[in-house]
Amino acid sequence: MNTFLNYLVVAALFALVLAPVALGLARERRIDRQLREAERGRRAGGPPETRSAAQPVTAERRPYFRSWARV
C-alpha cells in the first residue's frame, strides 16, 4: 500500500508540474487557429475598402528644443 501511495504522489506532482505547460500549449494552439482563420478571411474577402484607408496619415512635427521644459 505504501508503494501505491508513493506512485500516486509522484503522479500527482508530475501532473501538477505539467498542468501549466498543457494549458499554455492549448492556449497557443487556440490563438494560432484564430490567426489562421482571420488570415483566411482576409485573403478571401480582399482588403477592406474604406475612406479612411485611402487617406494618408499626416502628423504635425514640433520643432526640436534642447529642453523638455521649453515646449
N, C-alpha and C positions, 0 to 999 in steps of 0.2 A: 504494500500500500504506500509505503514511503517513496518508493521509486516512481510510482504513478504520480504522486503529488509533485515530485521533483520535475518530471517531464511536463506536467501541467503548468508549473510555474515558469519553466523555460519557454514553453509555447506562448504563454500569456505575455511574457516580457518581449519575446520576438514579435508578437502581434502589436504590442504597444509601440515598439520602435518603428515598425514598418507601416503603421496606420497613417502617419503624416505623409509619407512617401506616396502611398497609394492614393490618398486624397489629392495630393498635388498633381500626380500624373493624370488623374481623372479630370481635374480642372483644366490642365493644359490641353488635353485632348478635346474637351468641350470648346475651349477658346479657338483652337485650330480649326475645328469643324465649323464654327461660326464664321471665322475669317474666310474659309474656303467658300462657304455659301454666299457670303457677301461679295466675294470676288467673282463668282459665277454670275450673280445677279447684275453686277456692274458690266461684265462683258456682254451679257445677253441684251441688256437694255441700252447700252451705249452711255456716253456721258450725258448727264442731265443738261438740258438747255434752259438756262435761266438768264435773266438780265444781269444779275449780279456777277455771274461767271464770266460774262463778256466784258465787263468793265475792269480796267486795271486798277490796282490798289495804289493810291498815292499817299505818301507820308510826308508831313512837313518836318523839315530838319531845323533844329535850333543851331545858332552859331555856337561854336565851342568857346567856353570861358575857362579860365585857368582855375577857378574855384567854384565849387558847387553852391557856395553862399551867394554868389553874384547872379544867379539865374533869375 
